[in-house]
Amino acid sequence: MSVEGLEEHKHCAVCGAVISHKDKGKPGKAYVCSEQCSKTYDKRVKKVKRIKLLWYLSTFIVLVPLAILALLFG
C-alpha cells in the first residue's frame, strides 16, 4: 500500500529505524541501519541457529534410545 507523499521505505530489523531504499536489495537479507545493528542481528541469528541445533540434538538423543527400547521390549 502506498500513500502519496511518502517515499518507499523499510524498517531496521533490530531497532526499527526507518531506512529509505532505492533498490530491492538481496533476497533473504535483513535490512539494518548501521554496522552495530548488523552485528547485533548476526549475533541473534547465530543464537537462534545454536538453539535449534541443540533442540534437534536433544530430541534425537531422547527419541533414539526410546525407539530402541520399544523395539527390544515392546
Predicted model as a PDB file, atoms N, CA, C, CB and O in Angstrom, pLDDT in the B-factor column:
MODEL        1                                                                  
ATOM      1  N   MET A   1       0.852  -1.172   0.000  1.00 52.00           N  
ATOM      2  CA  MET A   1       0.000   0.000   0.000  1.00 52.00           C  
ATOM      3  C   MET A   1       0.895   1.232   0.000  1.00 52.00           C  
ATOM      4  CB  MET A   1      -0.968   0.000   1.223  1.00 52.00           C  
ATOM      5  O   MET A   1       1.810   1.333   0.818  1.00 52.00           O  
ATOM      6  N   SER A   2       0.649   2.139  -0.880  1.00 56.00           N  
ATOM      7  CA  SER A   2       1.471   3.330  -0.989  1.00 56.00           C  
ATOM      8  C   SER A   2       0.611   4.568  -0.748  1.00 56.00           C  
ATOM      9  CB  SER A   2       2.157   3.398  -2.370  1.00 56.00           C  
ATOM     10  O   SER A   2      -0.494   4.693  -1.275  1.00 56.00           O  
ATOM     11  N   VAL A   3       1.137   5.455   0.043  1.00 61.00           N  
ATOM     12  CA  VAL A   3       0.452   6.707   0.328  1.00 61.00           C  
ATOM     13  C   VAL A   3       1.200   7.808  -0.408  1.00 61.00           C  
ATOM     14  CB  VAL A   3       0.378   6.992   1.872  1.00 61.00           C  
ATOM     15  O   VAL A   3       2.428   7.878  -0.349  1.00 61.00           O  
ATOM     16  N   GLU A   4       0.474   8.649  -1.086  1.00 68.00           N  
ATOM     17  CA  GLU A   4       1.140   9.713  -1.822  1.00 68.00           C  
ATOM     18  C   GLU A   4       1.890  10.633  -0.865  1.00 68.00           C  
ATOM     19  CB  GLU A   4       0.124  10.514  -2.651  1.00 68.00           C  
ATOM     20  O   GLU A   4       1.397  10.978   0.209  1.00 68.00           O  
ATOM     21  N   GLY A   5       3.100  11.021  -1.282  1.00 66.00           N  
ATOM     22  CA  GLY A   5       3.910  11.910  -0.465  1.00 66.00           C  
ATOM     23  C   GLY A   5       4.908  11.168   0.410  1.00 66.00           C  
ATOM     24  O   GLY A   5       5.836  11.781   0.937  1.00 66.00           O  
ATOM     25  N   LEU A   6       4.734   9.852   0.575  1.00 67.00           N  
ATOM     26  CA  LEU A   6       5.691   9.062   1.346  1.00 67.00           C  
ATOM     27  C   LEU A   6       6.541   8.244   0.394  1.00 67.00           C  
ATOM     28  CB  LEU A   6       4.969   8.143   2.362  1.00 67.00           C  
ATOM     29  O   LEU A   6       6.029   7.559  -0.491  1.00 67.00           O  
ATOM     30  N   GLU A   7       7.854   8.329   0.591  1.00 72.00           N  
ATOM     31  CA  GLU A   7       8.702   7.508  -0.259  1.00 72.00           C  
ATOM     32  C   GLU A   7       8.752   6.080   0.274  1.00 72.00           C  
ATOM     33  CB  GLU A   7      10.119   8.103  -0.348  1.00 72.00           C  
ATOM     34  O   GLU A   7       8.501   5.840   1.455  1.00 72.00           O  
ATOM     35  N   GLU A   8       9.072   5.154  -0.588  1.00 78.00           N  
ATOM     36  CA  GLU A   8       9.121   3.748  -0.213  1.00 78.00           C  
ATOM     37  C   GLU A   8      10.263   3.545   0.785  1.00 78.00           C  
ATOM     38  CB  GLU A   8       9.305   2.838  -1.471  1.00 78.00           C  
ATOM     39  O   GLU A   8      11.366   4.058   0.597  1.00 78.00           O  
ATOM     40  N   HIS A   9       9.982   2.792   1.842  1.00 81.00           N  
ATOM     41  CA  HIS A   9      10.996   2.599   2.877  1.00 81.00           C  
ATOM     42  C   HIS A   9      10.807   1.257   3.572  1.00 81.00           C  
ATOM     43  CB  HIS A   9      10.943   3.739   3.904  1.00 81.00           C  
ATOM     44  O   HIS A   9       9.777   0.598   3.425  1.00 81.00           O  
ATOM     45  N   LYS A  10      11.822   0.873   4.328  1.00 85.00           N  
ATOM     46  CA  LYS A  10      11.786  -0.326   5.159  1.00 85.00           C  
ATOM     47  C   LYS A  10      12.155   0.104   6.568  1.00 85.00           C  
ATOM     48  CB  LYS A  10      12.758  -1.446   4.620  1.00 85.00           C  
ATOM     49  O   LYS A  10      12.498   1.261   6.809  1.00 85.00           O  
ATOM     50  N   HIS A  11      12.080  -0.846   7.500  1.00 88.00           N  
ATOM     51  CA  HIS A  11      12.479  -0.575   8.876  1.00 88.00           C  
ATOM     52  C   HIS A  11      13.616  -1.498   9.253  1.00 88.00           C  
ATOM     53  CB  HIS A  11      11.292  -0.746   9.848  1.00 88.00           C  
ATOM     54  O   HIS A  11      13.677  -2.641   8.798  1.00 88.00           O  
ATOM     55  N   CYS A  12      14.520  -1.004  10.086  1.00 91.00           N  
ATOM     56  CA  CYS A  12      15.659  -1.783  10.559  1.00 91.00           C  
ATOM     57  C   CYS A  12      15.141  -3.017  11.302  1.00 91.00           C  
ATOM     58  CB  CYS A  12      16.584  -0.923  11.481  1.00 91.00           C  
ATOM     59  O   CYS A  12      14.213  -2.920  12.105  1.00 91.00           O  
ATOM     60  N   ALA A  13      15.742  -4.168  11.030  1.00 90.00           N  
ATOM     61  CA  ALA A  13      15.314  -5.427  11.643  1.00 90.00           C  
ATOM     62  C   ALA A  13      15.659  -5.487  13.132  1.00 90.00           C  
ATOM     63  CB  ALA A  13      15.956  -6.605  10.918  1.00 90.00           C  
ATOM     64  O   ALA A  13      15.125  -6.331  13.852  1.00 90.00           O  
ATOM     65  N   VAL A  14      16.543  -4.604  13.604  1.00 93.00           N  
ATOM     66  CA  VAL A  14      16.962  -4.632  15.006  1.00 93.00           C  
ATOM     67  C   VAL A  14      16.295  -3.531  15.819  1.00 93.00           C  
ATOM     68  CB  VAL A  14      18.473  -4.498  15.105  1.00 93.00           C  
ATOM     69  O   VAL A  14      15.632  -3.802  16.820  1.00 93.00           O  
ATOM     70  N   CYS A  15      16.474  -2.288  15.382  1.00 93.00           N  
ATOM     71  CA  CYS A  15      15.988  -1.169  16.199  1.00 93.00           C  
ATOM     72  C   CYS A  15      14.700  -0.536  15.677  1.00 93.00           C  
ATOM     73  CB  CYS A  15      17.051  -0.115  16.285  1.00 93.00           C  
ATOM     74  O   CYS A  15      14.075   0.251  16.388  1.00 93.00           O  
ATOM     75  N   GLY A  16      14.295  -0.862  14.457  1.00 90.00           N  
ATOM     76  CA  GLY A  16      13.049  -0.330  13.920  1.00 90.00           C  
ATOM     77  C   GLY A  16      13.150   1.033  13.268  1.00 90.00           C  
ATOM     78  O   GLY A  16      12.134   1.618  12.892  1.00 90.00           O  
ATOM     79  N   ALA A  17      14.378   1.553  13.125  1.00 91.00           N  
ATOM     80  CA  ALA A  17      14.552   2.856  12.492  1.00 91.00           C  
ATOM     81  C   ALA A  17      14.150   2.775  11.019  1.00 91.00           C  
ATOM     82  CB  ALA A  17      16.015   3.341  12.631  1.00 91.00           C  
ATOM     83  O   ALA A  17      14.268   1.721  10.395  1.00 91.00           O  
ATOM     84  N   VAL A  18      13.681   3.883  10.474  1.00 88.00           N  
ATOM     85  CA  VAL A  18      13.253   3.929   9.081  1.00 88.00           C  
ATOM     86  C   VAL A  18      14.486   3.968   8.180  1.00 88.00           C  
ATOM     87  CB  VAL A  18      12.337   5.159   8.819  1.00 88.00           C  
ATOM     88  O   VAL A  18      15.414   4.742   8.410  1.00 88.00           O  
ATOM     89  N   ILE A  19      14.477   3.115   7.146  1.00 86.00           N  
ATOM     90  CA  ILE A  19      15.558   3.067   6.180  1.00 86.00           C  
ATOM     91  C   ILE A  19      14.943   3.279   4.811  1.00 86.00           C  
ATOM     92  CB  ILE A  19      16.347   1.716   6.255  1.00 86.00           C  
ATOM     93  O   ILE A  19      14.120   2.478   4.368  1.00 86.00           O  
ATOM     94  N   SER A  20      15.334   4.353   4.135  1.00 78.00           N  
ATOM     95  CA  SER A  20      14.842   4.531   2.771  1.00 78.00           C  
ATOM     96  C   SER A  20      15.717   3.692   1.861  1.00 78.00           C  
ATOM     97  CB  SER A  20      14.852   6.041   2.338  1.00 78.00           C  
ATOM     98  O   SER A  20      16.924   3.584   2.078  1.00 78.00           O  
ATOM     99  N   HIS A  21      15.121   3.108   0.860  1.00 69.00           N  
ATOM    100  CA  HIS A  21      15.897   2.279  -0.054  1.00 69.00           C  
ATOM    101  C   HIS A  21      15.498   2.568  -1.485  1.00 69.00           C  
ATOM    102  CB  HIS A  21      15.708   0.793   0.261  1.00 69.00           C  
ATOM    103  O   HIS A  21      14.350   2.897  -1.784  1.00 69.00           O  
ATOM    104  N   LYS A  22      16.466   2.438  -2.347  1.00 63.00           N  
ATOM    105  CA  LYS A  22      16.229   2.699  -3.769  1.00 63.00           C  
ATOM    106  C   LYS A  22      16.118   1.408  -4.565  1.00 63.00           C  
ATOM    107  CB  LYS A  22      17.345   3.563  -4.341  1.00 63.00           C  
ATOM    108  O   LYS A  22      15.423   1.352  -5.580  1.00 63.00           O  
ATOM    109  N   ASP A  23      16.808   0.367  -4.098  1.00 54.00           N  
ATOM    110  CA  ASP A  23      16.787  -0.896  -4.833  1.00 54.00           C  
ATOM    111  C   ASP A  23      16.079  -1.971  -4.039  1.00 54.00           C  
ATOM    112  CB  ASP A  23      18.203  -1.346  -5.173  1.00 54.00           C  
ATOM    113  O   ASP A  23      15.652  -1.741  -2.908  1.00 54.00           O  
ATOM    114  N   LYS A  24      15.958  -3.124  -4.622  1.00 56.00           N  
ATOM    115  CA  LYS A  24      15.253  -4.229  -3.989  1.00 56.00           C  
ATOM    116  C   LYS A  24      16.086  -4.892  -2.893  1.00 56.00           C  
ATOM    117  CB  LYS A  24      14.864  -5.256  -5.030  1.00 56.00           C  
ATOM    118  O   LYS A  24      15.526  -5.481  -1.968  1.00 56.00           O  
ATOM    119  N   GLY A  25      17.405  -4.805  -2.983  1.00 57.00           N  
ATOM    120  CA  GLY A  25      18.253  -5.473  -2.003  1.00 57.00           C  
ATOM    121  C   GLY A  25      18.396  -6.950  -2.337  1.00 57.00           C  
ATOM    122  O   GLY A  25      17.842  -7.430  -3.326  1.00 57.00           O  
ATOM    123  N   LYS A  26      19.130  -7.650  -1.520  1.00 63.00           N  
ATOM    124  CA  LYS A  26      19.357  -9.071  -1.747  1.00 63.00           C  
ATOM    125  C   LYS A  26      18.256  -9.879  -1.078  1.00 63.00           C  
ATOM    126  CB  LYS A  26      20.743  -9.498  -1.219  1.00 63.00           C  
ATOM    127  O   LYS A  26      17.886  -9.601   0.063  1.00 63.00           O  
ATOM    128  N   PRO A  27      17.735 -10.869  -1.773  1.00 64.00           N  
ATOM    129  CA  PRO A  27      16.695 -11.699  -1.155  1.00 64.00           C  
ATOM    130  C   PRO A  27      17.257 -12.470   0.037  1.00 64.00           C  
ATOM    131  CB  PRO A  27      16.100 -12.678  -2.188  1.00 64.00           C  
ATOM    132  O   PRO A  27      18.374 -12.984  -0.016  1.00 64.00           O  
ATOM    133  N   GLY A  28      16.480 -12.544   1.101  1.00 65.00           N  
ATOM    134  CA  GLY A  28      16.914 -13.274   2.285  1.00 65.00           C  
ATOM    135  C   GLY A  28      17.771 -12.459   3.238  1.00 65.00           C  
ATOM    136  O   GLY A  28      18.114 -12.942   4.317  1.00 65.00           O  
ATOM    137  N   LYS A  29      18.122 -11.240   2.868  1.00 74.00           N  
ATOM    138  CA  LYS A  29      18.932 -10.401   3.737  1.00 74.00           C  
ATOM    139  C   LYS A  29      18.028  -9.431   4.483  1.00 74.00           C  
ATOM    140  CB  LYS A  29      20.006  -9.638   2.929  1.00 74.00           C  
ATOM    141  O   LYS A  29      17.079  -8.887   3.919  1.00 74.00           O  
ATOM    142  N   ALA A  30      18.335  -9.224   5.756  1.00 79.00           N  
ATOM    143  CA  ALA A  30      17.550  -8.296   6.561  1.00 79.00           C  
ATOM    144  C   ALA A  30      18.080  -6.877   6.357  1.00 79.00           C  
ATOM    145  CB  ALA A  30      17.593  -8.692   8.063  1.00 79.00           C  
ATOM    146  O   ALA A  30      19.270  -6.668   6.122  1.00 79.00           O  
ATOM    147  N   TYR A  31      17.192  -5.933   6.451  1.00 86.00           N  
ATOM    148  CA  TYR A  31      17.599  -4.537   6.370  1.00 86.00           C  
ATOM    149  C   TYR A  31      18.028  -4.066   7.747  1.00 86.00           C  
ATOM    150  CB  TYR A  31      16.456  -3.651   5.816  1.00 86.00           C  
ATOM    151  O   TYR A  31      17.284  -4.214   8.717  1.00 86.00           O  
ATOM    152  N   VAL A  32      19.218  -3.503   7.837  1.00 89.00           N  
ATOM    153  CA  VAL A  32      19.711  -2.934   9.086  1.00 89.00           C  
ATOM    154  C   VAL A  32      20.218  -1.527   8.799  1.00 89.00           C  
ATOM    155  CB  VAL A  32      20.835  -3.824   9.714  1.00 89.00           C  
ATOM    156  O   VAL A  32      20.626  -1.220   7.679  1.00 89.00           O  
ATOM    157  N   CYS A  33      20.188  -0.673   9.825  1.00 89.00           N  
ATOM    158  CA  CYS A  33      20.506   0.736   9.606  1.00 89.00           C  
ATOM    159  C   CYS A  33      21.970   1.083   9.849  1.00 89.00           C  
ATOM    160  CB  CYS A  33      19.651   1.581  10.489  1.00 89.00           C  
ATOM    161  O   CYS A  33      22.451   2.101   9.352  1.00 89.00           O  
ATOM    162  N   SER A  34      22.683   0.255  10.604  1.00 90.00           N  
ATOM    163  CA  SER A  34      24.071   0.592  10.922  1.00 90.00           C  
ATOM    164  C   SER A  34      24.900  -0.680  11.091  1.00 90.00           C  
ATOM    165  CB  SER A  34      24.142   1.455  12.205  1.00 90.00           C  
ATOM    166  O   SER A  34      24.372  -1.792  11.098  1.00 90.00           O  
ATOM    167  N   GLU A  35      26.192  -0.490  11.225  1.00 92.00           N  
ATOM    168  CA  GLU A  35      27.097  -1.614  11.437  1.00 92.00           C  
ATOM    169  C   GLU A  35      26.822  -2.279  12.785  1.00 92.00           C  
ATOM    170  CB  GLU A  35      28.561  -1.148  11.361  1.00 92.00           C  
ATOM    171  O   GLU A  35      26.908  -3.502  12.903  1.00 92.00           O  
ATOM    172  N   GLN A  36      26.493  -1.485  13.798  1.00 95.00           N  
ATOM    173  CA  GLN A  36      26.189  -2.037  15.118  1.00 95.00           C  
ATOM    174  C   GLN A  36      24.928  -2.907  15.054  1.00 95.00           C  
ATOM    175  CB  GLN A  36      26.008  -0.899  16.155  1.00 95.00           C  
ATOM    176  O   GLN A  36      24.898  -3.988  15.642  1.00 95.00           O  
ATOM    177  N   CYS A  37      23.906  -2.456  14.360  1.00 93.00           N  
ATOM    178  CA  CYS A  37      22.686  -3.255  14.209  1.00 93.00           C  
ATOM    179  C   CYS A  37      22.977  -4.516  13.400  1.00 93.00           C  
ATOM    180  CB  CYS A  37      21.571  -2.426  13.529  1.00 93.00           C  
ATOM    181  O   CYS A  37      22.384  -5.565  13.655  1.00 93.00           O  
ATOM    182  N   SER A  38      23.877  -4.425  12.436  1.00 92.00           N  
ATOM    183  CA  SER A  38      24.250  -5.591  11.649  1.00 92.00           C  
ATOM    184  C   SER A  38      24.912  -6.647  12.532  1.00 92.00           C  
ATOM    185  CB  SER A  38      25.189  -5.187  10.504  1.00 92.00           C  
ATOM    186  O   SER A  38      24.608  -7.835  12.420  1.00 92.00           O  
ATOM    187  N   LYS A  39      25.816  -6.212  13.409  1.00 94.00           N  
ATOM    188  CA  LYS A  39      26.475  -7.145  14.325  1.00 94.00           C  
ATOM    189  C   LYS A  39      25.473  -7.757  15.296  1.00 94.00           C  
ATOM    190  CB  LYS A  39      27.592  -6.436  15.100  1.00 94.00           C  
ATOM    191  O   LYS A  39      25.529  -8.956  15.571  1.00 94.00           O  
ATOM    192  N   THR A  40      24.559  -6.945  15.815  1.00 95.00           N  
ATOM    193  CA  THR A  40      23.527  -7.442  16.725  1.00 95.00           C  
ATOM    194  C   THR A  40      22.634  -8.458  16.018  1.00 95.00           C  
ATOM    195  CB  THR A  40      22.680  -6.276  17.272  1.00 95.00           C  
ATOM    196  O   THR A  40      22.287  -9.490  16.592  1.00 95.00           O  
ATOM    197  N   TYR A  41      22.266  -8.170  14.786  1.00 94.00           N  
ATOM    198  CA  TYR A  41      21.421  -9.075  14.010  1.00 94.00           C  
ATOM    199  C   TYR A  41      22.141 -10.404  13.771  1.00 94.00           C  
ATOM    200  CB  TYR A  41      21.025  -8.427  12.664  1.00 94.00           C  
ATOM    201  O   TYR A  41      21.545 -11.472  13.915  1.00 94.00           O  
ATOM    202  N   ASP A  42      23.423 -10.336  13.405  1.00 94.00           N  
ATOM    203  CA  ASP A  42      24.198 -11.561  13.176  1.00 94.00           C  
ATOM    204  C   ASP A  42      24.301 -12.398  14.440  1.00 94.00           C  
ATOM    205  CB  ASP A  42      25.596 -11.219  12.666  1.00 94.00           C  
ATOM    206  O   ASP A  42      24.214 -13.624  14.372  1.00 94.00           O  
ATOM    207  N   LYS A  43      24.484 -11.763  15.593  1.00 96.00           N  
ATOM    208  CA  LYS A  43      24.543 -12.490  16.865  1.00 96.00           C  
ATOM    209  C   LYS A  43      23.213 -13.188  17.152  1.00 96.00           C  
ATOM    210  CB  LYS A  43      24.901 -11.531  18.020  1.00 96.00           C  
ATOM    211  O   LYS A  43      23.194 -14.329  17.613  1.00 96.00           O  
ATOM    212  N   ARG A  44      22.105 -12.500  16.879  1.00 96.00           N  
ATOM    213  CA  ARG A  44      20.781 -13.094  17.110  1.00 96.00           C  
ATOM    214  C   ARG A  44      20.566 -14.302  16.210  1.00 96.00           C  
ATOM    215  CB  ARG A  44      19.671 -12.056  16.870  1.00 96.00           C  
ATOM    216  O   ARG A  44      20.039 -15.324  16.649  1.00 96.00           O  
ATOM    217  N   VAL A  45      20.972 -14.184  14.958  1.00 95.00           N  
ATOM    218  CA  VAL A  45      20.805 -15.285  14.012  1.00 95.00           C  
ATOM    219  C   VAL A  45      21.621 -16.497  14.459  1.00 95.00           C  
ATOM    220  CB  VAL A  45      21.225 -14.849  12.592  1.00 95.00           C  
ATOM    221  O   VAL A  45      21.131 -17.626  14.417  1.00 95.00           O  
ATOM    222  N   LYS A  46      22.859 -16.266  14.886  1.00 97.00           N  
ATOM    223  CA  LYS A  46      23.710 -17.362  15.357  1.00 97.00           C  
ATOM    224  C   LYS A  46      23.117 -18.020  16.595  1.00 97.00           C  
ATOM    225  CB  LYS A  46      25.123 -16.852  15.661  1.00 97.00           C  
ATOM    226  O   LYS A  46      23.162 -19.242  16.736  1.00 97.00           O  
ATOM    227  N   LYS A  47      22.564 -17.213  17.488  1.00 98.00           N  
ATOM    228  CA  LYS A  47      21.967 -17.751  18.710  1.00 98.00           C  
ATOM    229  C   LYS A  47      20.755 -18.626  18.386  1.00 98.00           C  
ATOM    230  CB  LYS A  47      21.558 -16.607  19.654  1.00 98.00           C  
ATOM    231  O   LYS A  47      20.585 -19.696  18.971  1.00 98.00           O  
ATOM    232  N   VAL A  48      19.924 -18.175  17.466  1.00 97.00           N  
ATOM    233  CA  VAL A  48      18.740 -18.952  17.080  1.00 97.00           C  
ATOM    234  C   VAL A  48      19.167 -20.261  16.423  1.00 97.00           C  
ATOM    235  CB  VAL A  48      17.832 -18.136  16.120  1.00 97.00           C  
ATOM    236  O   VAL A  48      18.577 -21.306  16.695  1.00 97.00           O  
ATOM    237  N   LYS A  49      20.182 -20.218  15.565  1.00 97.00           N  
ATOM    238  CA  LYS A  49      20.669 -21.444  14.926  1.00 97.00           C  
ATOM    239  C   LYS A  49      21.211 -22.419  15.971  1.00 97.00           C  
ATOM    240  CB  LYS A  49      21.763 -21.114  13.889  1.00 97.00           C  
ATOM    241  O   LYS A  49      20.960 -23.621  15.888  1.00 97.00           O  
ATOM    242  N   ARG A  50      21.948 -21.908  16.948  1.00 98.00           N  
ATOM    243  CA  ARG A  50      22.511 -22.752  18.004  1.00 98.00           C  
ATOM    244  C   ARG A  50      21.396 -23.395  18.830  1.00 98.00           C  
ATOM    245  CB  ARG A  50      23.444 -21.926  18.917  1.00 98.00           C  
ATOM    246  O   ARG A  50      21.470 -24.581  19.153  1.00 98.00           O  
ATOM    247  N   ILE A  51      20.375 -22.630  19.168  1.00 98.00           N  
ATOM    248  CA  ILE A  51      19.254 -23.158  19.951  1.00 98.00           C  
ATOM    249  C   ILE A  51      18.520 -24.247  19.158  1.00 98.00           C  
ATOM    250  CB  ILE A  51      18.274 -22.017  20.339  1.00 98.00           C  
ATOM    251  O   ILE A  51      18.156 -25.282  19.717  1.00 98.00           O  
ATOM    252  N   LYS A  52      18.303 -24.015  17.860  1.00 98.00           N  
ATOM    253  CA  LYS A  52      17.643 -25.021  17.031  1.00 98.00           C  
ATOM    254  C   LYS A  52      18.472 -26.298  16.968  1.00 98.00           C  
ATOM    255  CB  LYS A  52      17.400 -24.477  15.616  1.00 98.00           C  
ATOM    256  O   LYS A  52      17.927 -27.397  17.074  1.00 98.00           O  
ATOM    257  N   LEU A  53      19.774 -26.163  16.798  1.00 98.00           N  
ATOM    258  CA  LEU A  53      20.644 -27.335  16.737  1.00 98.00           C  
ATOM    259  C   LEU A  53      20.595 -28.118  18.039  1.00 98.00           C  
ATOM    260  CB  LEU A  53      22.082 -26.920  16.430  1.00 98.00           C  
ATOM    261  O   LEU A  53      20.494 -29.344  18.021  1.00 98.00           O  
ATOM    262  N   LEU A  54      20.664 -27.419  19.173  1.00 98.00           N  
ATOM    263  CA  LEU A  54      20.591 -28.093  20.466  1.00 98.00           C  
ATOM    264  C   LEU A  54      19.238 -28.775  20.656  1.00 98.00           C  
ATOM    265  CB  LEU A  54      20.842 -27.094  21.601  1.00 98.00           C  
ATOM    266  O   LEU A  54      19.174 -29.862  21.230  1.00 98.00           O  
ATOM    267  N   TRP A  55      18.178 -28.166  20.194  1.00 97.00           N  
ATOM    268  CA  TRP A  55      16.843 -28.752  20.300  1.00 97.00           C  
ATOM    269  C   TRP A  55      16.766 -30.048  19.491  1.00 97.00           C  
ATOM    270  CB  TRP A  55      15.769 -27.750  19.817  1.00 97.00           C  
ATOM    271  O   TRP A  55      16.276 -31.064  19.983  1.00 97.00           O  
ATOM    272  N   TYR A  56      17.248 -30.006  18.256  1.00 97.00           N  
ATOM    273  CA  TYR A  56      17.211 -31.199  17.414  1.00 97.00           C  
ATOM    274  C   TYR A  56      18.089 -32.309  17.982  1.00 97.00           C  
ATOM    275  CB  TYR A  56      17.654 -30.859  15.994  1.00 97.00           C  
ATOM    276  O   TYR A  56      17.691 -33.474  17.987  1.00 97.00           O  
ATOM    277  N   LEU A  57      19.282 -31.954  18.460  1.00 97.00           N  
ATOM    278  CA  LEU A  57      20.168 -32.962  19.041  1.00 97.00           C  
ATOM    279  C   LEU A  57      19.564 -33.590  20.288  1.00 97.00           C  
ATOM    280  CB  LEU A  57      21.518 -32.346  19.376  1.00 97.00           C  
ATOM    281  O   LEU A  57      19.609 -34.809  20.453  1.00 97.00           O  
ATOM    282  N   SER A  58      19.004 -32.777  21.158  1.00 97.00           N  
ATOM    283  CA  SER A  58      18.417 -33.325  22.384  1.00 97.00           C  
ATOM    284  C   SER A  58      17.213 -34.210  22.067  1.00 97.00           C  
ATOM    285  CB  SER A  58      18.001 -32.189  23.334  1.00 97.00           C  
ATOM    286  O   SER A  58      17.010 -35.235  22.719  1.00 97.00           O  
ATOM    287  N   THR A  59      16.429 -33.829  21.089  1.00 96.00           N  
ATOM    288  CA  THR A  59      15.294 -34.662  20.681  1.00 96.00           C  
ATOM    289  C   THR A  59      15.787 -35.995  20.135  1.00 96.00           C  
ATOM    290  CB  THR A  59      14.435 -33.937  19.624  1.00 96.00           C  
ATOM    291  O   THR A  59      15.237 -37.047  20.462  1.00 96.00           O  
ATOM    292  N   PHE A  60      16.820 -35.952  19.305  1.00 95.00           N  
ATOM    293  CA  PHE A  60      17.400 -37.162  18.742  1.00 95.00           C  
ATOM    294  C   PHE A  60      17.965 -38.062  19.846  1.00 95.00           C  
ATOM    295  CB  PHE A  60      18.496 -36.805  17.731  1.00 95.00           C  
ATOM    296  O   PHE A  60      17.768 -39.277  19.821  1.00 95.00           O  
ATOM    297  N   ILE A  61      18.667 -37.462  20.812  1.00 96.00           N  
ATOM    298  CA  ILE A  61      19.278 -38.229  21.907  1.00 96.00           C  
ATOM    299  C   ILE A  61      18.207 -38.902  22.769  1.00 96.00           C  
ATOM    300  CB  ILE A  61      20.159 -37.310  22.781  1.00 96.00           C  
ATOM    301  O   ILE A  61      18.449 -39.982  23.308  1.00 96.00           O  
ATOM    302  N   VAL A  62      17.061 -38.304  22.906  1.00 96.00           N  
ATOM    303  CA  VAL A  62      15.988 -38.886  23.719  1.00 96.00           C  
ATOM    304  C   VAL A  62      15.192 -39.922  22.926  1.00 96.00           C  
ATOM    305  CB  VAL A  62      15.049 -37.785  24.233  1.00 96.00           C  
ATOM    306  O   VAL A  62      14.883 -40.992  23.450  1.00 96.00           O  
ATOM    307  N   LEU A  63      14.858 -39.620  21.677  1.00 96.00           N  
ATOM    308  CA  LEU A  63      13.970 -40.497  20.915  1.00 96.00           C  
ATOM    309  C   LEU A  63      14.628 -41.781  20.418  1.00 96.00           C  
ATOM    310  CB  LEU A  63      13.427 -39.751  19.749  1.00 96.00           C  
ATOM    311  O   LEU A  63      13.978 -42.824  20.354  1.00 96.00           O  
ATOM    312  N   VAL A  64      15.902 -41.712  20.070  1.00 95.00           N  
ATOM    313  CA  VAL A  64      16.566 -42.919  19.562  1.00 95.00           C  
ATOM    314  C   VAL A  64      16.620 -44.012  20.626  1.00 95.00           C  
ATOM    315  CB  VAL A  64      17.987 -42.585  19.083  1.00 95.00           C  
ATOM    316  O   VAL A  64      16.226 -45.140  20.330  1.00 95.00           O  
ATOM    317  N   PRO A  65      17.085 -43.744  21.853  1.00 94.00           N  
ATOM    318  CA  PRO A  65      17.057 -44.808  22.864  1.00 94.00           C  
ATOM    319  C   PRO A  65      15.643 -45.309  23.165  1.00 94.00           C  
ATOM    320  CB  PRO A  65      17.698 -44.313  24.144  1.00 94.00           C  
ATOM    321  O   PRO A  65      15.448 -46.503  23.397  1.00 94.00           O  
ATOM    322  N   LEU A  66      14.656 -44.409  23.165  1.00 95.00           N  
ATOM    323  CA  LEU A  66      13.281 -44.849  23.394  1.00 95.00           C  
ATOM    324  C   LEU A  66      12.810 -45.763  22.274  1.00 95.00           C  
ATOM    325  CB  LEU A  66      12.345 -43.644  23.517  1.00 95.00           C  
ATOM    326  O   LEU A  66      12.117 -46.745  22.539  1.00 95.00           O  
ATOM    327  N   ALA A  67      13.165 -45.468  21.041  1.00 95.00           N  
ATOM    328  CA  ALA A  67      12.787 -46.331  19.921  1.00 95.00           C  
ATOM    329  C   ALA A  67      13.469 -47.693  20.029  1.00 95.00           C  
ATOM    330  CB  ALA A  67      13.148 -45.663  18.583  1.00 95.00           C  
ATOM    331  O   ALA A  67      12.855 -48.724  19.753  1.00 95.00           O  
ATOM    332  N   ILE A  68      14.731 -47.692  20.428  1.00 95.00           N  
ATOM    333  CA  ILE A  68      15.447 -48.956  20.590  1.00 95.00           C  
ATOM    334  C   ILE A  68      14.821 -49.791  21.709  1.00 95.00           C  
ATOM    335  CB  ILE A  68      16.937 -48.696  20.887  1.00 95.00           C  
ATOM    336  O   ILE A  68      14.635 -50.998  21.556  1.00 95.00           O  
ATOM    337  N   LEU A  69      14.502 -49.157  22.812  1.00 95.00           N  
ATOM    338  CA  LEU A  69      13.851 -49.874  23.923  1.00 95.00           C  
ATOM    339  C   LEU A  69      12.483 -50.417  23.507  1.00 95.00           C  
ATOM    340  CB  LEU A  69      13.695 -48.944  25.145  1.00 95.00           C  
ATOM    341  O   LEU A  69      12.108 -51.526  23.888  1.00 95.00           O  
ATOM    342  N   ALA A  70      11.755 -49.647  22.740  1.00 95.00           N  
ATOM    343  CA  ALA A  70      10.444 -50.094  22.277  1.00 95.00           C  
ATOM    344  C   ALA A  70      10.577 -51.297  21.350  1.00 95.00           C  
ATOM    345  CB  ALA A  70       9.712 -48.954  21.561  1.00 95.00           C  
ATOM    346  O   ALA A  70       9.754 -52.211  21.402  1.00 95.00           O  
ATOM    347  N   LEU A  71      11.606 -51.306  20.503  1.00 95.00           N  
ATOM    348  CA  LEU A  71      11.815 -52.449  19.619  1.00 95.00           C  
ATOM    349  C   LEU A  71      12.258 -53.703  20.384  1.00 95.00           C  
ATOM    350  CB  LEU A  71      12.851 -52.099  18.561  1.00 95.00           C  
ATOM    351  O   LEU A  71      11.848 -54.820  20.068  1.00 95.00           O  
ATOM    352  N   LEU A  72      13.091 -53.493  21.382  1.00 95.00           N  
ATOM    353  CA  LEU A  72      13.611 -54.643  22.146  1.00 95.00           C  
ATOM    354  C   LEU A  72      12.587 -55.232  23.114  1.00 95.00           C  
ATOM    355  CB  LEU A  72      14.847 -54.229  22.921  1.00 95.00           C  
ATOM    356  O   LEU A  72      12.463 -56.451  23.235  1.00 95.00           O  
ATOM    357  N   PHE A  73      11.863 -54.363  23.796  1.00 91.00           N  
ATOM    358  CA  PHE A  73      10.980 -54.836  24.863  1.00 91.00           C  
ATOM    359  C   PHE A  73       9.493 -54.604  24.564  1.00 91.00           C  
ATOM    360  CB  PHE A  73      11.343 -54.152  26.159  1.00 91.00           C  
ATOM    361  O   PHE A  73       8.643 -54.969  25.376  1.00 91.00           O  
ATOM    362  N   GLY A  74       9.178 -54.020  23.443  1.00 76.00           N  
ATOM    363  CA  GLY A  74       7.817 -53.638  23.172  1.00 76.00           C  
ATOM    364  C   GLY A  74       7.016 -54.713  22.587  1.00 76.00           C  
ATOM    365  O   GLY A  74       5.834 -54.519  22.307  1.00 76.00           O  
TER     366      GLY A  74                                                      
ENDMDL                                                                          
END                                                                             
